[in-house]
Amino acid sequence: MSENLHDLLEGDDPVALRRIEKALQSGDVRNEPVDAILSALIWRRCTTGQNGVLGAVLNHDCAARVSVLAEHLDRVGASDAAQAMRDLREEIPLEDERIRNGLIDWVDANPGIARYAKTLNDGVDDIALKIWNFMQKCKDELPDPEIPAKRKGPFAWLFSG
């Protein structure tokens, strides 16, 4: 069973954010709110886990948006995350074009950036609720794609993303 994005947005709690991200990425409708939401969802996915804020420049999905991430995070109301992104970006003396593919090798050669990024992690809370609230506010500007139901079963993790 699947639901549409607008149906999900009727609730108060953020649900299915990864599946919403996939649905918005594969959709035809692109506008400013959709781009901001996608950037925020991608940033959240890439920075959740052991790399924290540093994941924004290590993961290609996020690094590809390096030039607009802070602006998009601000737009959805995640100002702490936006500031962390600006601060991290200021510490990396490379052009956006070089960052776009991810910086795993560069970070390996410059371990100070990893230590600095860890200090930024403390100032950033989970932005899920901020993204959710933004989606609810601009619901009329968003497409209404079908959000597939979460897969179940012993091998579901192979197909989740």
JOBELWO-V347054 format. One record per residue. RES is the residue in three letters. SS is DSSP state (2 for helix, 1 for strand, 0 for the rest). PHI is phi in whole degrees, 0 to 359 (NA if undefined). D_LAST is the distance of its C-alpha to the last C-alpha in whole Angstrom. Layout:
RES:SS:PHI:D_LAST + RES:SS:PHI:D_LAST
//
This chain:
MET:0:NA:19 + SER:0:235:17 + GLU:1:234:18 + ASN:1:263:19 + LEU:2:305:18 + HIS:2:297:22 + ASP:2:296:22 + LEU:2:297:19 + LEU:0:290:21 + GLU:0:291:24 + GLY:0:277:23 + ASP:0:269:24 + ASP:0:257:21 + PRO:0:298:17 + VAL:0:226:15 + ALA:0:54:11 + LEU:2:299:11 + ARG:2:293:7 + ARG:2:289:8 + ILE:2:295:11 + GLU:2:304:10 + LYS:2:298:9 + ALA:2:294:12 + LEU:2:291:14 + GLN:2:294:13 + SER:2:272:14 + GLY:0:280:17 + ASP:0:273:20 + VAL:0:275:22 + ARG:0:232:22 + ASN:0:215:24 + GLU:2:300:24 + PRO:2:298:23 + VAL:2:296:20 + ASP:2:297:20 + ALA:2:295:20 + ILE:2:296:18 + LEU:2:301:15 + SER:2:301:16 + ALA:2:293:16 + LEU:2:295:13 + ILE:2:295:12 + TRP:2:301:14 + ARG:2:298:13 + ARG:2:297:10 + CYS:2:285:12 + THR:2:257:15 + THR:0:274:13 + GLY:0:122:14 + GLN:0:294:17 + ASN:0:278:17 + GLY:2:55:18 + VAL:2:304:19 + LEU:2:300:20 + GLY:2:301:16 + ALA:2:295:17 + VAL:2:248:19 + LEU:2:271:17 + ASN:0:272:14 + HIS:2:302:15 + ASP:2:304:13 + CYS:2:279:15 + ALA:2:299:18 + ALA:0:297:18 + ARG:0:253:19 + VAL:0:306:21 + SER:0:286:24 + VAL:0:240:23 + LEU:2:303:21 + ALA:2:300:24 + GLU:2:298:25 + HIS:2:292:22 + LEU:2:296:22 + ASP:2:300:25 + ARG:2:298:25 + VAL:0:276:23 + GLY:0:96:25 + ALA:0:264:23 + SER:2:293:26 + ASP:2:295:26 + ALA:2:294:22 + ALA:2:298:24 + GLN:2:293:27 + ALA:2:299:25 + MET:2:294:24 + ARG:2:298:27 + ASP:2:298:28 + LEU:2:297:26 + ARG:2:299:27 + GLU:2:295:30 + GLU:0:275:30 + ILE:0:252:29 + PRO:0:278:32 + LEU:0:232:30 + GLU:0:288:29 + ASP:2:306:26 + GLU:2:301:26 + ARG:2:285:26 + ILE:2:284:23 + ARG:0:309:21 + ASN:0:267:20 + GLY:0:97:19 + LEU:0:237:22 + ILE:2:304:21 + ASP:2:295:24 + TRP:2:296:26 + VAL:2:295:25 + ASP:2:301:26 + ALA:2:279:29 + ASN:0:229:30 + PRO:0:297:29 + GLY:2:298:30 + ILE:2:292:28 + ALA:2:293:25 + ARG:2:297:28 + TYR:2:296:28 + ALA:2:298:25 + LYS:2:299:25 + THR:2:291:28 + LEU:2:285:26 + ASN:2:303:23 + ASP:0:296:26 + GLY:0:270:27 + VAL:0:241:23 + ASP:0:269:22 + ASP:0:300:19 + ILE:0:262:19 + ALA:2:305:17 + LEU:2:294:20 + LYS:2:294:22 + ILE:2:297:19 + TRP:2:299:19 + ASN:2:298:23 + PHE:2:296:23 + MET:2:298:21 + GLN:2:294:24 + LYS:2:293:27 + CYS:0:250:26 + LYS:2:309:25 + ASP:2:294:27 + GLU:2:267:26 + LEU:0:263:22 + PRO:0:293:21 + ASP:0:238:21 + PRO:0:291:18 + GLU:1:287:17 + ILE:1:253:14 + PRO:0:300:13 + ALA:0:296:13 + LYS:0:294:11 + ARG:0:291:11 + LYS:0:235:13 + GLY:0:122:15 + PRO:0:294:15 + PHE:0:249:13 + ALA:2:302:10 + TRP:2:298:8 + LEU:2:293:8 + PHE:2:255:6 + SER:0:276:4 + GLY:0:210:0
//
